[in-house]
Amino acid sequence: MRILFIHQNFPGQFKFLAPALAKRGHEVVALTLRNMPAREWNGVKIVPYSASRSSSADVHPWVKDFESKTIRGEACFRAACNMKRAGFTPDLIIAHPGWGESLFLKDVWPGAKMGIYCEFFYRPEGADVGFDPEFPSLDDGEACRLRLKNLNTRLHFEGADAGISPTIWQAGTFPEPFRSRISVVHDGIDTLSIVPNPSVTLTLNGTFTLSREDEVITFVNRNLEPYRGYHIFMRALPELLKRRPKARVLILGGDGVSYGARPAKGRTWKEIFISEVRAEISDEAWGRVHFLGTVPYQHFIALLQLSTLHIYLTYPFVLSWSLLEAMSAGCTVLGSDTPPLKEAIRHHETGRLVDFFDIRGLVEEACSLLDDPAERARLGANARAFARQAYDLQSVCLPRQLAWAESLAG
């Protein structure tokens, strides 16, 4: 078959599926908005393209999001027309529709089958929006804006033959009748590579080295922000540091915003919540808190392997790969009692759960686990076993992804 992947930052969620399809003998091409030369990657021919214009300065705020998606969709449409004129016609298109690139591809190739990656469908209530009362919407028209934000996804329903979603809860955010066409298959975790490592060490700032003998609390976000509970974690730090005088706290994440609102101009969520709690923490205790920023992947895995207790908090939103990677590494996980996390963390079986907003409860659960090495060992072993059973790339997820793709194309 000829298979075309669409992702603005390819490979994204298709980093395993696209090469695997190429390895099976299919001709695999990817269109991407990345600024890079055309090249081949793991058997996949990558074709970059660019948009010819930017968003309008005075567009109505409710349709600003859809205008940007239309601009990307047009750019991808033009690139697809060029490919068609050059003789390329795909049997199957697999797209992440979230940025709008694949909006018009069925107008170029109406005979191609299309499968879309169903990451999240926005709702005015029952998910991320309105979850955190500390950050309420100040606009009565928020529901109207979200309705238009979903317009891109709804238009994809008209051309898509099927969808694939990484978790049951994420798939469940999509409305019928399209929900019935979504298969739930996770992207997959390489549990053969991400394994516990009792002898792991990590040197910080070139000054001291940590090992599994040290008490290490880890907290990981792509960016440090409220959507992933950074504010809750920081508010728990003063008491946690007092009660754990030997603990080192390793915080991984950037200063930007991946999801939700941006803070006041010129500030970051990171510094806002440091400023809130810093006066409650002694200089000695603050010296045991380490903001590592973003690190190379191999160091990230070492950090997980080093962890005595891994804390993961999130709004009801997209599940982070990092949680499942932590489970694969055998981490003891203390997470927020929010979907879709509960699909992976079963309370007292594969980890512990605490109410997202319960700062005192978070501290108590953390201290209880840190005082109980046998319980940590049991939960960590169960977490790894569950990750291998439900999310292993080679034995579970990739075979299901391949079956989904090839059956979709007939």
C-alpha positions as CSV (number, residue, x, y, z in Angstrom):
1,M,0.0,0.0,0.0
2,R,0.8,3.7,-0.3
3,I,0.3,5.3,3.1
4,L,0.5,9.0,3.9
5,F,1.0,10.3,7.4
6,I,0.0,13.8,8.4
7,H,1.4,15.4,11.6
8,Q,2.6,19.0,12.0
9,N,5.6,17.8,14.0
10,F,6.1,14.3,12.5
11,P,6.6,11.7,13.8
12,G,4.8,12.7,17.0
13,Q,2.4,9.9,18.1
14,F,3.3,7.9,14.9
15,K,7.0,7.4,15.8
16,F,6.5,3.6,16.0
17,L,3.6,3.0,13.6
18,A,5.0,4.7,10.5
19,P,8.4,2.9,10.5
20,A,6.7,-0.4,11.3
21,L,4.4,0.0,8.3
22,A,7.5,0.8,6.1
23,K,9.3,-2.2,7.4
24,R,6.3,-4.4,6.4
25,G,6.9,-3.3,2.8
26,H,4.4,-0.4,2.4
27,E,5.4,2.8,0.7
28,V,5.2,5.3,3.6
29,V,5.3,9.1,3.1
30,A,4.8,11.8,5.7
31,L,3.8,15.4,5.2
32,T,4.9,17.8,7.9
33,L,5.1,21.5,8.7
34,R,8.5,21.1,10.3
35,N,11.2,23.4,8.9
36,M,13.6,20.8,7.6
37,P,14.9,19.4,4.3
38,A,13.2,16.5,2.6
39,R,14.7,13.2,3.8
40,E,14.2,9.6,4.7
41,W,13.7,8.5,8.3
42,N,13.5,4.8,9.2
43,G,12.1,3.9,5.8
44,V,9.6,6.9,5.8
45,K,10.0,9.6,3.1
46,I,9.4,13.0,4.9
47,V,8.1,15.8,2.8
48,P,8.1,19.2,4.5
49,Y,5.9,22.1,3.5
50,S,5.1,25.6,4.8
51,A,2.1,27.9,5.2
52,S,1.9,30.9,2.9
53,R,0.4,33.3,5.5
54,S,-0.2,33.8,9.2
55,S,-3.3,34.4,11.3
56,S,-5.2,37.7,11.0
57,A,-4.6,40.3,13.7
58,D,-8.3,41.4,14.0
59,V,-10.1,38.0,13.5
60,H,-12.9,37.3,15.9
61,P,-11.4,35.6,19.0
62,W,-13.9,32.7,18.8
63,V,-12.7,31.8,15.3
64,K,-9.0,32.6,15.7
65,D,-8.3,28.9,16.4
66,F,-10.2,27.7,13.4
67,E,-8.6,30.3,11.1
68,S,-5.1,29.0,12.0
69,K,-6.3,25.5,11.3
70,T,-7.7,26.6,8.0
71,I,-4.4,28.2,7.1
72,R,-2.5,25.0,7.9
73,G,-5.2,22.9,6.1
74,E,-4.8,25.0,3.0
75,A,-1.0,24.6,3.1
76,C,-1.3,20.9,3.4
77,F,-3.9,20.8,0.6
78,R,-1.5,22.7,-1.7
79,A,1.3,20.3,-0.9
80,A,-1.0,17.3,-1.5
81,C,-2.0,18.7,-4.9
82,N,1.6,18.9,-5.8
83,M,2.1,15.3,-4.8
84,K,-0.9,14.2,-6.8
85,R,0.4,16.0,-9.9
86,A,3.7,14.1,-9.4
87,G,1.8,10.8,-9.5
88,F,1.4,10.0,-5.8
89,T,-2.0,8.7,-4.7
90,P,-2.3,7.1,-1.2
91,D,-4.4,4.1,-0.4
92,L,-4.5,5.2,3.3
93,I,-4.1,8.5,5.1
94,I,-3.3,8.5,8.8
95,A,-3.5,11.9,10.3
96,H,-3.4,13.8,13.6
97,P,-6.2,16.3,12.9
98,G,-5.5,18.5,15.9
99,W,-3.9,21.4,14.0
100,G,-6.1,21.2,10.9
101,E,-3.6,20.0,8.3
102,S,-5.7,17.1,7.1
103,L,-9.0,19.1,6.7
104,F,-9.1,19.0,2.9
105,L,-7.1,15.9,1.9
106,K,-10.2,13.9,1.0
107,D,-10.9,16.7,-1.6
108,V,-7.5,15.8,-3.2
109,W,-7.8,12.0,-2.9
110,P,-11.5,11.1,-2.4
111,G,-10.8,7.4,-2.9
112,A,-8.3,7.1,-0.1
113,K,-9.3,5.8,3.3
114,M,-8.6,8.1,6.2
115,G,-7.9,7.2,9.9
116,I,-7.5,10.0,12.4
117,Y,-5.8,10.1,15.8
118,C,-8.5,11.1,18.3
119,E,-6.6,12.7,21.1
120,F,-9.3,14.9,22.8
121,F,-12.7,16.5,22.1
122,Y,-13.3,19.6,24.1
123,R,-16.3,20.0,26.4
124,P,-17.6,23.0,28.4
125,E,-17.9,20.8,31.5
126,G,-16.9,17.3,32.7
127,A,-13.3,17.5,31.5
128,D,-10.5,20.1,31.8
129,V,-12.6,23.2,31.3
130,G,-14.0,24.4,34.6
131,F,-12.2,21.7,36.6
132,D,-9.9,24.0,38.6
133,P,-11.9,26.7,40.4
134,E,-8.7,28.7,40.9
135,F,-8.6,29.4,37.1
136,P,-12.2,30.0,36.1
137,S,-13.2,31.3,32.7
138,L,-14.1,35.0,32.9
139,D,-16.0,34.9,29.6
140,D,-19.7,33.8,29.5
141,G,-19.0,32.8,25.9
142,E,-16.5,30.1,26.8
143,A,-18.9,27.3,25.7
144,C,-19.4,29.1,22.4
145,R,-15.6,29.3,21.8
146,L,-15.2,25.6,22.6
147,R,-18.0,24.7,20.2
148,L,-16.1,26.5,17.4
149,K,-12.8,25.0,18.6
150,N,-14.3,21.5,18.0
151,L,-15.4,22.5,14.5
152,N,-12.1,21.3,13.0
153,T,-12.6,17.8,14.6
154,R,-16.3,17.6,13.5
155,L,-15.4,18.4,9.9
156,H,-12.8,15.6,10.0
157,F,-15.7,13.2,11.0
158,E,-17.1,13.7,7.5
159,G,-14.0,12.5,5.8
160,A,-12.6,10.0,8.3
161,D,-13.4,6.3,8.0
162,A,-12.2,5.5,11.5
163,G,-10.3,6.8,14.5
164,I,-7.7,5.6,17.0
165,S,-7.4,6.9,20.6
166,P,-4.8,6.1,23.3
167,T,-7.2,5.7,26.3
168,I,-10.8,4.7,26.9
169,W,-11.5,8.0,28.6
170,Q,-10.0,10.1,25.8
171,A,-12.0,8.2,23.2
172,G,-15.1,8.7,25.4
173,T,-14.8,12.5,25.1
174,F,-15.8,12.2,21.4
175,P,-19.5,12.3,20.5
176,E,-21.6,9.6,18.8
177,P,-21.9,8.5,16.1
178,F,-18.1,8.9,15.5
179,R,-17.3,7.5,18.9
180,S,-18.3,4.0,17.7
181,R,-15.7,4.2,14.9
182,I,-12.8,4.8,17.4
183,S,-10.5,2.0,18.4
184,V,-8.7,2.3,21.7
185,V,-5.0,1.4,21.2
186,H,-2.3,3.2,23.1
187,D,0.8,4.5,21.3
188,G,2.9,2.0,23.2
189,I,5.7,2.0,25.7
190,D,9.0,0.3,25.0
191,T,9.0,-1.7,28.3
192,L,12.0,-3.8,27.1
193,S,14.2,-0.6,27.1
194,I,12.5,1.2,30.0
195,V,13.3,-1.1,32.9
196,P,14.2,-0.8,36.6
197,N,17.9,-0.2,37.2
198,P,19.0,-0.7,40.9
199,S,22.5,0.5,40.1
200,V,21.5,3.7,38.4
201,T,23.2,6.9,39.4
202,L,22.7,10.5,38.4
203,T,25.1,13.4,38.9
204,L,23.6,16.8,39.4
205,N,25.4,20.0,38.5
206,G,28.6,18.1,38.5
207,T,28.8,18.4,42.3
208,F,27.0,15.3,43.8
209,T,25.7,12.0,42.7
210,L,22.4,10.4,43.6
211,S,21.7,6.6,43.7
212,R,18.8,4.4,44.7
213,E,20.1,4.6,48.3
214,D,19.0,8.3,48.4
215,E,15.4,9.4,48.9
216,V,14.4,11.0,45.6
217,I,11.0,12.5,44.8
218,T,10.4,13.1,41.1
219,F,7.8,15.3,39.4
220,V,7.7,15.5,35.6
221,N,5.8,17.8,33.2
222,R,6.5,18.8,29.6
223,N,6.0,22.4,30.9
224,L,5.5,23.3,34.5
225,E,1.9,24.5,34.6
226,P,-1.5,24.1,36.4
227,Y,-2.9,21.6,33.9
228,R,-0.4,19.1,35.1
229,G,-0.8,20.0,38.8
230,Y,2.4,22.0,39.2
231,H,0.7,24.5,41.5
232,I,-0.6,21.7,43.7
233,F,2.8,20.0,43.9
234,M,4.6,23.3,44.8
235,R,2.1,24.0,47.6
236,A,2.8,20.6,49.0
237,L,6.6,21.1,49.0
238,P,7.0,23.2,52.2
239,E,5.4,20.5,54.4
240,L,6.9,17.6,52.4
241,L,10.4,19.0,52.8
242,K,10.0,19.6,56.6
243,R,8.8,16.0,57.1
244,R,11.4,14.5,54.8
245,P,14.7,16.1,55.8
246,K,16.8,13.9,53.6
247,A,14.7,14.0,50.5
248,R,15.9,15.4,47.2
249,V,13.2,16.7,44.9
250,L,13.8,16.5,41.2
251,I,11.5,18.6,39.0
252,L,11.6,18.2,35.3
253,G,9.8,20.5,32.8
254,G,10.1,23.6,30.7
255,D,9.1,27.2,31.4
256,G,6.5,27.4,28.6
257,V,2.8,26.5,28.3
258,S,1.6,23.3,26.7
259,Y,-2.0,23.5,27.7
260,G,-4.4,26.1,29.1
261,A,-4.0,29.8,29.7
262,R,-0.7,31.6,29.8
263,P,0.2,33.6,33.0
264,A,0.6,37.3,33.1
265,K,2.9,38.7,30.5
266,G,6.5,38.5,31.4
267,R,6.0,35.7,34.0
268,T,6.0,31.9,34.0
269,W,3.9,29.5,36.0
270,K,7.2,28.1,37.3
271,E,8.3,31.4,38.9
272,I,4.7,32.3,40.1
273,F,4.4,29.3,42.3
274,I,8.0,29.3,43.4
275,S,7.3,32.9,44.7
276,E,4.2,31.7,46.4
277,V,5.9,29.0,48.6
278,R,9.6,30.1,48.8
279,A,9.2,32.0,52.1
280,E,7.8,28.9,53.8
281,I,10.9,26.9,52.9
282,S,14.3,27.2,54.6
283,D,17.4,27.8,52.6
284,E,18.7,24.4,53.5
285,A,15.5,22.7,52.4
286,W,15.4,24.8,49.2
287,G,18.9,23.5,48.4
288,R,17.4,20.0,48.1
289,V,14.9,21.1,45.3
290,H,16.4,20.8,41.8
291,F,14.7,22.3,38.7
292,L,16.2,20.3,35.9
293,G,14.4,21.9,32.9
294,T,14.2,19.7,29.9
295,V,16.8,16.9,29.6
296,P,17.9,14.4,27.0
297,Y,15.7,11.3,26.9
298,Q,18.3,8.9,28.3
299,H,18.7,11.2,31.4
300,F,14.9,11.3,31.8
301,I,14.8,7.5,31.9
302,A,17.6,7.5,34.5
303,L,15.7,10.0,36.6
304,L,12.7,7.7,36.6
305,Q,14.9,4.7,37.5
306,L,16.3,6.7,40.4
307,S,13.0,7.8,41.7
308,T,11.9,6.7,45.2
309,L,8.5,8.2,44.7
310,H,7.1,9.6,41.5
311,I,4.2,12.1,41.7
312,Y,2.0,12.7,38.7
313,L,-0.9,15.1,38.8
314,T,-3.2,16.2,35.9
315,Y,-6.5,17.8,35.1
316,P,-9.0,15.4,33.3
317,F,-7.1,15.7,30.1
318,V,-4.7,13.8,27.8
319,L,-2.7,11.1,29.6
320,S,1.1,11.8,29.6
321,W,3.5,9.2,28.2
322,S,5.7,10.0,31.1
323,L,3.3,8.3,33.6
324,L,3.4,5.0,31.7
325,E,7.2,5.3,31.2
326,A,7.4,5.7,35.0
327,M,5.4,2.6,35.5
328,S,7.6,0.7,33.1
329,A,10.6,1.8,35.0
330,G,9.1,0.3,38.2
331,C,8.4,3.6,39.9
332,T,6.1,3.9,42.9
333,V,3.5,6.3,41.6
334,L,1.3,8.7,43.6
335,G,-1.2,10.2,41.2
336,S,-4.2,12.4,41.1
337,D,-7.6,10.7,41.2
338,T,-8.6,12.0,37.8
339,P,-9.4,10.4,34.5
340,P,-7.8,9.0,32.3
341,L,-5.1,8.3,35.0
342,K,-7.3,5.8,36.7
343,E,-7.1,3.5,33.7
344,A,-3.4,2.9,34.6
345,I,-3.2,3.6,38.3
346,R,-5.4,1.3,40.3
347,H,-5.5,2.5,43.9
348,H,-3.4,0.3,46.2
349,E,-2.7,-2.0,43.2
350,T,-0.4,-0.2,40.7
351,G,0.0,3.0,42.7
352,R,-1.9,5.3,45.0
353,L,-4.4,8.0,44.1
354,V,-5.3,11.2,45.9
355,D,-7.8,14.0,45.2
356,F,-6.2,16.5,42.8
357,F,-6.8,19.4,45.2
358,D,-6.0,17.7,48.5
359,I,-2.6,19.1,49.3
360,R,-2.6,17.7,52.9
361,G,-3.6,14.3,51.5
362,L,-0.9,14.4,48.9
363,V,1.7,15.0,51.7
364,E,0.3,12.3,53.9
365,E,0.2,9.7,51.1
366,A,3.8,10.7,50.0
367,C,5.2,10.3,53.5
368,S,3.3,7.0,54.1
369,L,4.9,5.6,51.0
370,L,8.3,7.0,51.7
371,D,8.2,5.3,55.1
372,D,7.2,1.9,53.7
373,P,9.9,0.4,51.3
374,A,8.0,-3.0,51.1
375,E,4.8,-1.3,49.9
376,R,6.8,0.8,47.4
377,A,8.4,-2.4,46.1
378,R,5.1,-4.1,45.7
379,L,3.4,-1.1,43.9
380,G,6.4,-0.6,41.7
381,A,6.5,-4.2,40.6
382,N,2.7,-4.2,40.0
383,A,3.0,-1.0,38.0
384,R,5.7,-2.4,35.7
385,A,3.7,-5.7,35.3
386,F,0.6,-3.7,34.3
387,A,2.6,-1.5,31.9
388,R,3.9,-4.6,30.2
389,Q,0.5,-6.3,30.1
390,A,-1.5,-3.3,28.8
391,Y,0.9,-0.9,27.1
392,D,3.9,-2.8,25.9
393,L,4.9,-1.6,22.4
394,Q,6.0,-4.8,20.7
395,S,3.7,-7.3,22.2
396,V,0.5,-5.3,22.6
397,C,0.2,-1.8,21.1
398,L,2.1,-2.0,17.8
399,P,0.5,-5.2,16.6
400,R,-2.9,-3.7,17.3
401,Q,-2.0,-0.4,15.6
402,L,-0.8,-2.3,12.5
403,A,-3.9,-4.4,12.4
404,W,-6.0,-1.2,12.7
405,A,-4.2,0.5,9.8
406,E,-4.1,-2.4,7.4
407,S,-7.7,-3.4,8.0
408,L,-8.8,0.2,7.5
409,A,-7.2,0.2,4.0
410,G,-8.9,-3.1,3.3
